[in-house]
Amino acid sequence: MLTNLRNQVRQTPLPKWRPLIPLFEAVMNSFHAIRDAKRTDNATILIEIERDTILFKEESPPITAFKITDNGVGFNDLNFDSFNTAFSELRLSQGGKGLGRFTWLKAFDRVEIDSVYSEPGLQEPLQRKFIFDESYDADKATPRRAETGLSRVTTVRLAGFKEPYRSQCPKTADQIIQRLVEHFLLIFLEPNCPIVRVHDQGLNFLANDVFEKDFKTTASTHSFDLKGSTFTIHGFRLTTPRVSKHKLVYAANQRGVVSDNLEEYLPNLSGRLAEADGMTFVYLAIVQSPYLN
C-alpha cells in the first residue's frame, strides 16, 4: 500500500459514537460493486452479525464481527489497485474519498477478504484471498484460479471488534438495521436497489422491508429550482424512539454530508411531533442536487 498504513490508521478520525461507520463503508463498497457489475436481477448484499459465543446466555451478546457478502464485480485488478492506493480517486465521482478501508482497522483488528471474480479476456474466474491488517502486504494477495463451483461473490469480514467502538455499538439487529436504512435512505429509494439481508443469531431480516414499512410509507418528495439548479427534497417521519432531533441533511452522491438541526430555525420543532393516532415522530429531510454533488 502506498502509505505508512499504521500511521494512516492512527490519523483516521472515527468518533467512538459512530461505531457502525466501518460497516457502512463496507456496505457502500458492495453497492458500488453491484452497480459496476450491471446486475439486472438477484443483486444481493448479506450482512452477518457475529457475537461472543462465550456469553451466549445473554439475549444480545456483544458483537465481535460483521461479515458482508455481495455478488458484485469483486476485487478485480482495477479495484485491487485502487484498494492499494491511499486517497484513491476511483470513486471520486461517486463521493468516495479513498479512506473508508482505514476506518476498518480503526475499529477492528483485521479484515478477511475473499473474492471470486472475472477479468476481461479470461473465461475462468479468479480468486483473491487475503488479510488486511496493520501488517498487510499486497504481494501476498496474488490471485489464483478459482476452484470449480465457487460462486462469483466477495466476502469482507470485519473481525476483532475493538473498544471503545464495541461497547458503543447498537446491541440488537433491529437497531442496526434502522441505522443501516437511515444511512442509505437515498439508495433504498432507488427502484433497482439491491436486496439487503441481515442474519443474526439464526434469524433473517430484510432491510428493504424495514425501509418500505417504516420509511417509504410516510415519505414525501418535492422539487424546487434555485438560481438555475434543480433540488429534490425527500421527507421522512421517523418513529424510532432513539431519534429525537428534526434534521435537514444535505446529500452528495447519495451520501449525507452535512446536516442542520431544524429547531435552530424553527423553535417549535424542539420536540417530537404527534400523529393523529398518538404515535410520535421526528422529521428527517434529505436534499440532493447535481449542484451539491
N, C-alpha and C positions, 0 to 999 in steps of 0.2 A: 504494500500500500504506500502511496506516495505522500507519506506524512509520518510524524512520530505518533504512532497510534495511541500509546499510553497517555501522552501529554494531550493529545486531541480529546480523548475521552474525559480527562480531568477538566478541561476547559469548556466542555459542552454543558450548557445550562440545562438543568432539569429539576425544577422545584419538587420538593417531596410531596406536595399536594396534587401533583399531576402524574401519578404512578402509571397511568394507562397510556401515556404518550408513546412508549416503545411498542406496545401492542398496536396502537393506531397507525404508527409508521409502517409496521409490517403488513397490516391490512390494506393500507393505501398502496403499497407495492403490489399487493395481489390484485387490487382493482386495475392498476396500470397494466399489469402483466396480462390480465384477461382482455383488456381493451386492445393491447398490442397483438394479441393472438387472433383478434377479429372473430371471436366466437359468436355464433348466432343462436346456439342452443346449449343447454346444460352447463352454463357458466356458473361455477360454484366455488365458494370460499367456506372452508370448515375451520372453526376455531375450537380447539380442545383445551379445556381448563384442567390442569393437573394440580392435585392437592397433596398435602402432607399425609401420607397413609398411616404414619405412626399415631397421629391424633384423629384418626377417622371416626372416633366416637362422637366428635363434635358434629353439630348439624352442618356447619360450613367450615371445615378445616382450612388452615392457611394455604394460600395458593403458592405453589413452588415454580410453576412453569406454564407457558402458553405455547401451543403448537398450532401454527397456521398453515393450512394446505390449500392450494389453488390449482386449477387446471389451465393456467395462462401460458405465456410464451416461455417462461423458465429462465435459468441462468445461462443463456447462450453467451457467445463471445462478446457481443455488444454490451449486454447487461453486466457481465462479469468485469469487463474493462472499466465500466462506469463505477461498479462496486469498489474497485481498487483505486479509484481516483477521488481524493478528498475534494469536496466542493464541486463535484461533477455537475456539468450543465445539461446532462441528458434529459432531465425532467424540468428544466428551467421554464419552458413554455407552459408547463402544467403546474407551476407553483413550487416545484421541488427545489430545495437548496443544496442537495447532496450531502446532508448531515444526519439524516434520520437514523442510519445504522449506528452512529456513535451513541445515540440515546439507548440503544440496546445494551451496550456494555456499561452504560452508566447505572442501569438498574438490574442487570443480570450478569452472572459470572461468565456465561458463554452463550453462543448461538450455534445450533447444529443445523446445517443446511444440506438438503438432499434434493437435487433437481434432475429430472429426466426430461430432456428437451430435444428439439430438432434443429439442425443447421441447414441452411440452403445448400443444395447440391449433394446432400447425404441422405440416403434412403433409410438408414438405420438410426434410431435415436441414440443420443449420448447421455451419460450420467455424470454429474459433477457433485461430489460429496465432500464436505469439509467442515471444520470447526472454526468459527470466528470468535476469537478472544484476544486478549492483550498480547498474546504471543503469536498471533496469526501470521502465517507465511503463505502468500499467494501461490508460490511454486508447488505447494502440496495440494493444490486444488485442481490438478490437471484432470481433464475429463477422460472418460473411458467409454467403450461401447456398452450400452445398457444391456442388462440381461433380458432374454426373451420373455415377453409377457408383462413387463413393467409398464404401468400407465404413465403417460406424459403429465406428471404433476410435480409441483415443487412444494417442499415442506420446510418451514422455518420454525425451529423450536427455540424459544427464549427460555433458557434453563438457569436455575440457581438464582431465584428472586432475592435481591439484596435489600437490606434495611437502608434507609427508613421507608423505602417505597413499598416493601412487602406489607408492612403494618398499615400503611395509608391506603392500600388497595381496597376497593369495594369487596365485600365478603361474598355476596351471592351472585349467581348467574343473572338473575333479573336485573340487578343493579348495573352489572357490567354491560348487558345488552342495551339498557336505557342510555348509558353513556355512549356506547358504540353508535346507536342510531342518531343521537343528538349530534355527535361529531361528524357523521357522514350524511346528514339530512339531505343535502343537495344531490348526492349520488343516489340515495334511496328514492328521490323524486323522479329520477330518470326512468323512462319506460323499459329500458333494457338493463336495468340494474341486476347484477348477478344475485343468485341465491346465496344468502349468508346464514350458515348454520352454526350453532353453538352447542357443544357437547360438554356436559358437566355431571360427574358422579352418576353415570348411567342414564341420564336424561338428555333428551334432544330438544332444542329450541330453534325456532326460525325467526331471525331478527326482522325479516321482511314482514312477518305477521304483526310484530310489535309496532313497526312503522305504520302499517295500514290501520291498526286499531287505535293506537294511542296518539298518532301524529297526523296522518293524512286525513282522517275523517273530519277534523276540525280546522284543516289548513285553508288558507285563503291566498290568492295570488293577485297582485296588482302591478301594473306597469306605468311608468311615467317618463317624460323626457325632460332633460335639464341641459341647457346650452348645447343642444345638438347630439347629446348622448342619451341612449335609452337605458333605463334601470328597471329591474324587476325585484319586487319585494314579496317574499313568502312569509306569511304569518302563521304561527302555531300556538295552540293553547296547551301548555304542558301541565298535566295534572299530577305528576310525580311529586310527592311531598318534600323531597330533598331540595327541590328548586324553589328559590324564594325571591329572586330578582328578575324584574322585567328588563329585557335586553334587546338592543338593536346590534346585530352583528354585520360587519362589512366583510364580504367574502370575495376572494380572488381565486380563479381556477378551482372552484368547488371546495375551497378551504376557508374557514373562518380565520380572519387575520387580526382585526381589532374589533372591539365592541364598546358600546356605551350603555350605562345604566340609565334606563328611561326615567327613573324617578328624579334624576338630576335636571330634567327638562319639564317633567310633569309631576309636581309634588303629590298629586292624588294617587300616583302609582307606587306608593311606598310599600304596599302590602299585596297579598294575593287577592284576586278578583273572584267573585262568586257567580256561578251559573244559576239558571232558574231552578235546577233540581238540587241546589245546595252544594254541589261539587265546587271546589275552588281550583283556580289555575293561575299560572304565570304566563305572560305573553312573551313569545320569542319571535323576533322579526329578523330575517336574513335578506340583505340587499346585495344584488350582484349585477355586474355590468361589464361589457368589454372594456369600458373605461377603467374600472377598478383592477381588471387583470393587468 
